[in-house]
Structures are given as structure tokens and as C-alpha cells.
């Protein structure tokens, strides 16, 4: 089992920035690719970004804004999502997720095995 706990969300004005964190425990963090997703009210969950186990490769869907940057620190068992130039449409619950080794589906936002509880991001106009 991998436990994931997100933090760093909150209320921010449009144009601001946030760095979300996701702390992992329970298994060897570097064995897992990691991803970020978000779900806005009344909408489907959306894949935002993914990062390889080493952190050397990052992936963003075509729909993702260049305002997002994923990173990880394996020494701290933590993955981050930097969001710049926040917009009201970024308002959502942001989730991190872990994908076990052995598949590259995580690059497309699929095949994640463990999920955090989410952190709320609210952007005011």
C-alpha cells in the first residue's frame, strides 16, 4: 500500500501561483511513477501531468496548460505541482496518484493504483 497526502491548496486570486505537494509513505517512493489529476465541480476527472520514477521524464496532455510543472524529490518522498498564472477555471480538487512499475500507461493518465484524498484549489477572479 502507498499512502498519499496532498497539501498546498487554498484560495488564491487569479494570476497567482501555487505549489501543491503530495507526500507518500508506505512503500519505496522511487518505485512509482506519479501523476496529478484534477476534478472541477460537475466535470470529469482530468489528467494534468505525470512524472517518471526517476523524475527525468515528465508528461503533460495536449490539453494541459504550460502553466503546470510537475517535479519530484525522491529523497523527501514528495511530488509537486507548480501552477502559475492561475485562472478561475483552474478551480478544482487536485489529486496525486501513484502508478506501480511495469507499465507506461501512466504517461497517458491511466493505470494508477493509489490515490490521495485531494486538495482544494479555488481561484477567485
Secondary structure, 3 states (H helix, E strand, C coil): CCEEEEECCEEEECCCCEEEEEEEECCCHHHEEEEEEEECCCCCCEEEEEECCCCCCEECCCCCCCCEEEEEECCCCEEEEEECCCCHHHCEEEEEEEEECCCCHHHHCCCCCEECCCEEEEEEC
